[in-house]
Amino acid sequence: SGCVIEPGVILMGVKIPDRRYVPVGSVVNTQEQADRMPEITEKYPLKDLNKGVVHVNTHLAKGYLAIKK
């Protein structure tokens, strides 16, 4: 958890370690490559991306449920 998969990435049969990111356009097809992905640091601009996505999706779901009632 806590990993970021940037746009255009292809992952094939690998697990990205926690607190790592996969740079845009990467093709990762061995676990060794996956294990070498860069760590997410405070300087990484997308470090809070997952939190933002979950926040938006949660609010969208609540809105859809409210409309359905």
Short mmCIF file of the C-alpha atoms (twelve columns), coordinates in Angstrom:
data_MODEL
# 
_entry.id   MODEL 
# 
loop_
_atom_site.group_PDB 
_atom_site.id 
_atom_site.type_symbol 
_atom_site.label_atom_id 
_atom_site.label_alt_id 
_atom_site.label_comp_id 
_atom_site.label_asym_id 
_atom_site.label_seq_id 
_atom_site.Cartn_x 
_atom_site.Cartn_y 
_atom_site.Cartn_z 
_atom_site.pdbx_PDB_model_num 
ATOM 1  C CA . SER A 1  0.000   0.000   0.000   1 
ATOM 2  C CA . GLY A 2  1.036   3.577   -0.338  1 
ATOM 3  C CA . CYS A 3  2.509   3.084   -3.792  1 
ATOM 4  C CA . VAL A 4  1.812   5.301   -6.804  1 
ATOM 5  C CA . ILE A 5  1.484   3.984   -10.341 1 
ATOM 6  C CA . GLU A 6  1.975   6.909   -12.710 1 
ATOM 7  C CA . PRO A 7  0.160   7.137   -16.089 1 
ATOM 8  C CA . GLY A 8  1.113   4.839   -18.951 1 
ATOM 9  C CA . VAL A 9  2.731   2.187   -16.748 1 
ATOM 10 C CA . ILE A 10 2.589   -1.502  -17.638 1 
ATOM 11 C CA . LEU A 11 3.025   -3.966  -14.760 1 
ATOM 12 C CA . MET A 12 3.275   -7.655  -15.604 1 
ATOM 13 C CA . GLY A 13 3.166   -10.186 -12.778 1 
ATOM 14 C CA . VAL A 14 4.958   -8.080  -10.177 1 
ATOM 15 C CA . LYS A 15 4.209   -6.549  -6.801  1 
ATOM 16 C CA . ILE A 16 5.332   -2.981  -6.168  1 
ATOM 17 C CA . PRO A 17 6.756   -2.587  -2.655  1 
ATOM 18 C CA . ASP A 18 5.095   -0.228  -0.184  1 
ATOM 19 C CA . ARG A 19 6.019   3.466   -0.372  1 
ATOM 20 C CA . ARG A 20 7.432   3.184   -3.914  1 
ATOM 21 C CA . TYR A 21 6.363   4.770   -7.177  1 
ATOM 22 C CA . VAL A 22 6.528   3.598   -10.768 1 
ATOM 23 C CA . PRO A 23 7.565   6.431   -13.098 1 
ATOM 24 C CA . VAL A 24 5.374   7.396   -16.041 1 
ATOM 25 C CA . GLY A 25 5.584   5.051   -19.022 1 
ATOM 26 C CA . SER A 26 7.576   2.334   -17.246 1 
ATOM 27 C CA . VAL A 27 7.280   -1.315  -18.238 1 
ATOM 28 C CA . VAL A 28 8.015   -3.539  -15.250 1 
ATOM 29 C CA . ASN A 29 8.052   -7.280  -15.890 1 
ATOM 30 C CA . THR A 30 10.441  -8.700  -13.295 1 
ATOM 31 C CA . GLN A 31 10.239  -8.564  -9.535  1 
ATOM 32 C CA . GLU A 32 13.817  -7.313  -9.462  1 
ATOM 33 C CA . GLN A 33 12.756  -4.235  -11.460 1 
ATOM 34 C CA . ALA A 34 9.766   -3.744  -9.166  1 
ATOM 35 C CA . ASP A 35 11.949  -3.951  -6.073  1 
ATOM 36 C CA . ARG A 36 14.203  -1.194  -7.464  1 
ATOM 37 C CA . MET A 37 11.424  1.366   -7.976  1 
ATOM 38 C CA . PRO A 38 12.179  4.729   -6.347  1 
ATOM 39 C CA . GLU A 39 10.987  5.416   -2.821  1 
ATOM 40 C CA . ILE A 40 8.307   8.016   -2.191  1 
ATOM 41 C CA . THR A 41 9.869   10.889  -0.270  1 
ATOM 42 C CA . GLU A 42 8.485   14.188  0.977   1 
ATOM 43 C CA . LYS A 43 9.802   15.803  -2.216  1 
ATOM 44 C CA . TYR A 44 7.841   13.465  -4.505  1 
ATOM 45 C CA . PRO A 45 5.054   15.663  -5.961  1 
ATOM 46 C CA . LEU A 46 2.422   12.890  -6.108  1 
ATOM 47 C CA . LYS A 47 3.051   11.522  -2.603  1 
ATOM 48 C CA . ASP A 48 -0.527  12.262  -1.484  1 
ATOM 49 C CA . LEU A 49 -2.224  11.195  -4.711  1 
ATOM 50 C CA . ASN A 50 -3.836  8.066   -3.257  1 
ATOM 51 C CA . LYS A 51 -5.352  10.013  -0.358  1 
ATOM 52 C CA . GLY A 52 -6.881  12.478  -2.801  1 
ATOM 53 C CA . VAL A 53 -8.338  9.754   -5.010  1 
ATOM 54 C CA . VAL A 54 -9.917  7.962   -2.047  1 
ATOM 55 C CA . HIS A 55 -11.328 11.250  -0.737  1 
ATOM 56 C CA . VAL A 56 -12.946 12.128  -4.078  1 
ATOM 57 C CA . ASN A 57 -14.298 8.617   -4.662  1 
ATOM 58 C CA . THR A 58 -15.807 8.489   -1.164  1 
ATOM 59 C CA . HIS A 59 -17.625 11.776  -1.710  1 
ATOM 60 C CA . LEU A 60 -18.836 10.702  -5.153  1 
ATOM 61 C CA . ALA A 61 -20.248 7.484   -3.700  1 
ATOM 62 C CA . LYS A 62 -22.060 9.410   -0.952  1 
ATOM 63 C CA . GLY A 63 -23.509 11.758  -3.563  1 
ATOM 64 C CA . TYR A 64 -24.727 8.905   -5.754  1 
ATOM 65 C CA . LEU A 65 -26.344 7.212   -2.763  1 
ATOM 66 C CA . ALA A 66 -28.094 10.457  -1.792  1 
ATOM 67 C CA . ILE A 67 -29.508 10.841  -5.316  1 
ATOM 68 C CA . LYS A 68 -30.791 7.270   -5.286  1 
ATOM 69 C CA . LYS A 69 -32.935 7.881   -2.167  1 
# 
